[in-house]
Amino acid sequence: MPLSIFGFQALWSPIYFVSLIAVIVGYFLITVTFRKRFEGSEPLTRKQGILFTSTILLLYAIKGSPLDLMGHLMFYAHMIQMALLYLVIPPLLIRSIPNWIWRTILSKKWIGKLFRFFTKPLIALILFNGLFSFYHIPLIFDAIKTDMFLHGFYTTFLFAFAIFMWWPLMNLLEEENKLSGLKKVGYIFADGILLTPACALIIFADTPMYATYSDPSAWLVALELCVSPTTLSSLNISGPEMFNSMSLLHDQQTGGVLMKIIQEIVYGVILAQIFFEWFRKEQDEETEAEKNYRLNPHMVE
């Protein structure tokens, strides 16, 4: 059955689109038009502007396009959303926001204290992965997926902790960057290990675990988070099997596998970046040492 039966608003979330366009406009107003009004501001680089715009458009693709509707119909689409929202968007967002804006935010007394506490590597790792795993406990998952307030609150809360988790790896502030190259590698491996149990639980379960993807009544209630009740009442739909050729169990297992694959790809890219930056730093230090030696061959290190 085609997704078009749910209507334009459910498919493309026009209000959400306009809101994100307003965020992009606000970003360029702050970083370009009114930048000089902020003490310590620096010119926006082309890379930052393109990266921020791309990140917000990707956010719309995740939460405003038909993928969001599919995430309520099929579990594997939901897990693709989760992977992109918490493993791809946060590091891009951290890098796209200029350092002077981060410094301005963190200069606020209580914001800075809370942020630095929650971005301590061990705390950030445990809290994000704990909240992520907690979310996928069937009882908790079904309760969140069928309550608009809980869903909005928990997903926003989890996104904030995803920012905290990525901060030690991705921030470029010299005063905040506490992890060396080797520690960053260990941090990524630890993150991957902590995320594995939740994926394994989903992949190796021998029965469908979530009522919001297996029980027609719970599924319809969960669907109201993105489709108006009026539209739903006018449709003759009985359950997720009408939109998915896979069995409920295979859909669930596919979701767990996709989550793990996307995680491995993202962490692999980050590892490659860390090794490249590490290598470049070592090369720069060697070049500087050779230059100093040529200028003063009698210098003793």
N, C-alpha and C positions, 0 to 999 in steps of 0.2 A: 504494500500500500504506500503511495507517495506521501512524502512529508508535507507537501503543499496543502493537504487537507487541514492543517493546523493554522493556516493563515500567515499573512506577511509579518505581522507583529511578533508571533512566536518564532518565526524563522530568522528574522533579521534584527529584532530588538532596536527599533529606531531611536527610542529615548536613550538607551545605553550608548548608541553610536554618537548621538549629539553630545552626550555628557563627556565622552572620551575626546571628541573634537575640541570641546571647551578646555579640557585638560591640556591638550597640545598647544592651543592658543595661549593659555595661561603660562605654560612653560616658556614659550618664546617671548612673551611679554616680560617675564621676570629676567630671563637670561640675556635678552638682547635690548628690547626697547627701554626698560626701566632699570637696567643693570647698574648703571652708575649711581643710583640712589642707595645701593647697598655697599657698606664698607667692606673692603677686601675682595670685592668681586673681580672676576677675570673674564676676558672675552670667551664667548662660547665657541668651541671648535666645531668644524663641519662634521667631524666624526660623532661628536656627542649629540648634535642635533638630529642627524640621520638615525643614530642608534635609538634615541628616545622615541622618535616618530615611529620607527619600525616596531619597537617594543609595544607601544600603545595599540598599533594596528594588529599586532599579533594577539594582544589581550582581547581585542574585539573579536578576532577570529575564534578565540577559545570560548569566550563567554557571551558573545552577541550574535554569532553566525549560526547556521543550522547545526554546527557541531554541538552547541549547547543543548539544543532540543534532542539531538541524538543521544547525548549523555544521559537524558532522562528515559530514553527508550531502550538503550542497550548498554550493558555494563562495560563492554570494551571501550566504547566511546567515552564513557565517564572516566575511565582510567587514563585514556590519552589526555583528557582535559587536566586531570590531576597532575600528571607528569609534566605537562607543559607549563601549567600555572605555578607549580612550586619548585620545579627544577630548572626551568628555562627563563621565565620572566624575571625572577628576583635578581640573578646575576647581571642580566642585561640592564635592568633598572638601576642597579647600584652604579654600574659603569657609565650610564648615560647622564646621570645627574652630576653637574660640576662640583668639584671639591669645595668651592667656597660656599655653596648651598648646604652641603653636608656639615661644614664647620659652623655655619649660622644656626642650623637646627640643633647641633650638639652643644652649642654654647649656652643654650637654655638649661638652667641648673638641673631641674628634675628630669627633663628629657634626656640630657646627657648622662646623668647617673643611671637611670633605668636602662638606657640603650647600652651603655658600657657593661652593665651587669649581665644583661641577656645575651650580649655578643661575646662573652667569655667562651672560648672554644668548647670546653667540656659541657658547660650549661647549654649552649646553643645546640650542640649535637643531641644531647639527651632530650631536651624539651621538644625540639621539632620532630624527631623520630618517634618520641613517645606519643605526641599529639596525633601524628599521622597514623601510627599503629592503633591508637585508641579509637580513632575515627572509623577504622575498618572492622571493629568488633560488631557483629551483626545487629545486636540490640541497639547500640549507639548509632550505627549507620542508618538504620531504618527510622529511628526517632528524628535524626537530623534531616533526612531526606523528605520527611512528610510534614515538617514545620518550617514555614518561611522565615520566622525570626531566628530559630536555632540554626538553620542553614546559612543564613546571611552572617550571623554572628560567628559561627565556628569557622567558616571558610575564610572570613576576614582575619580572624584570630590566627588561624594556621598560616595565612599568607604573611602576616607580620613576623611570625616565628621562622618562616622560610627566609625572610630578609635577614633576620638575626643569624641564622645558620650560615648563609652565604657571605655575610659581612667579613669574617676573618680571612676569607679566601680572595674576595673580589675588591675590597675597598682600596683606594690609592692614597689615602691620607697617611703621611709619614708618621704622624703622632699616634695613629690608630692601628697601623699594620704591625701586629705582634707576632705573626707566624713566619718563620723562615721557609725557604724552599722545601727542605726535607720534612718539616713539620706539616706543611700544606699537603704533601703527599700522604702522610700518615692520617691527616684529618679526612681526606677524601676516602681513603680505604675504610676508615672507621665509620664514616657516614654510609658507605655502601653496605657494610656489614649490618649496621643497625636497621637499615631499611629492608633488608632481606626477609626477616621473619613475617612481616605483613604480606609481602608478595608471595612467599612460600605458602602461607595459610590459604591464600586465594587460589594459587595454582594447583595445589595438591588436595584440595577439598573434593570429596567424592559425591557431594550433593550441593545444589544451589543454596547459598547461605543467606541471601538477602531477600526479604519479603518484597521490597520495593522493585525488584526485578523478576520475581517469580509468582507473587500473589496478585491477581488482577485488581483487587480492590485497593491494596496498598500502592500498587503501581499507578493507578489512576489518581490517587491522592497526591503522590509525589509529582505527577505530571502537572498538577495545578501550579507548581512553582514557576513554570515557564509558559503555560497555556491557560488562558482565562477559563474559569468554570463554565461560562456561558458557551464558549466554543466547544468545550469537551462534551457538554450535555447534548449538543447538536450532532455529535459524531457517534457512529455505531462501531465502537472498537471494544475489544474484549481483553486484550493483553499484549505484552511485548512480542509474542510469537507472530503477530501480524506484520511486524516490521523487521524481523530478524530471521534469517534462514538457518542460523545455528541453533542448537539446543541451548537451554538455559545454562547447563553445566559447561558446555564448550565456550559459550559467551563469557562466562565468569573466568574460566581458565585463560582464555585469550587476553582478557583484560589484565590479569596478573602478569602474563608473559610480556605484553606490550609495555607495561609499566617498568618492568625490569630491563627490557631492551633499551628503552628511552633513557633510563637512568644510567646504564652503562655507556651509552653514546655520549651523553652530556658529561659524565665524569671523565671519560676518555679525552674529550676535547679540552676540558679544564686541566687535566694532567699534562697534556701536550703543551698547553700554554704555559703552565708552571715550569716545565722543563726548558722551554724556549727562553723564558724570562731569566731563569737561573743560569742557563748557558751564556746568554748575552751579558749578564752581570759579571760572570767570571771572565769573559773575554774582555770586557771594558776594564776590569781591574788589572788584568795582565797587561793590556795595552798601556794603561796609566803607569804601571810599575816599570815597563820597558822605557817609556818616555822619561820618567824621572831618573832612570839609570843612565840614559844617554846624556841627560843634562848634567848629572853629577855621578860619574862612575865610581867615585870613592865613597859614595853614601852607603852606610851600613844600615840594613833593615833591622 
